[in-house]
């Protein structure tokens, strides 16, 4: 009689394939997320420091 539970069976763990991404997709998605975060930070800094950008987005002078 086998004392291992079905959860600890290494053959079952290898049979389950749920990750269908590859390395290139992960790198591209990470680069997109980092790029968008940089754009948001840049816009926030410009909004708070440049009067023309502030008035463009809010419609009111600084």
C-alpha positions in Angstrom: 0.0 0.0 0.0 1.3 3.4 -0.9 1.6 5.8 2.0 1.8 8.9 -0.2 -1.3 11.1 -0.5 -2.4 12.0 -4.0 -1.4 15.6 -3.4 2.3 14.7 -3.0 2.5 12.7 -6.2 5.3 14.3 -8.4 3.8 12.7 -11.5 0.5 14.6 -11.0 2.3 17.9 -10.4 4.2 17.6 -13.7 1.0 16.6 -15.6 -0.7 19.9 -14.6 0.2 22.6 -17.1 -1.5 25.9 -16.3 1.2 28.4 -17.3 1.0 29.1 -21.0 3.2 32.2 -21.0 6.8 32.3 -22.2 9.7 34.4 -21.2 9.3 37.0 -23.9 5.7 37.6 -23.1 6.6 38.1 -19.4 9.4 40.6 -20.3 7.2 42.6 -22.7 4.4 42.8 -20.2 6.8 43.9 -17.5 8.3 46.5 -19.7 4.8 47.9 -20.6 3.8 48.1 -16.9 7.1 49.9 -16.0 6.7 52.2 -19.0 3.2 53.2 -18.1 4.2 53.8 -14.5 7.0 56.1 -15.6 4.5 58.0 -17.8 2.1 58.4 -14.9 4.9 59.7 -12.6 6.1 62.1 -15.3 2.6 63.5 -15.8 2.1 63.9 -12.0 5.4 65.8 -11.7 4.6 68.0 -14.7 1.1 68.7 -13.4 2.4 69.9 -10.1 5.4 71.9 -11.4 4.5 73.3 -14.8 1.7 75.9 -14.9 0.8 75.3 -18.6 0.4 71.5 -18.0 -1.7 72.1 -14.9 -4.0 74.5 -16.8 -4.2 72.1 -19.8 -5.5 69.2 -17.7 -7.6 71.1 -15.1 -8.8 74.1 -17.1 -7.8 76.4 -14.2 -4.6 78.3 -13.6 -2.2 77.1 -11.0 
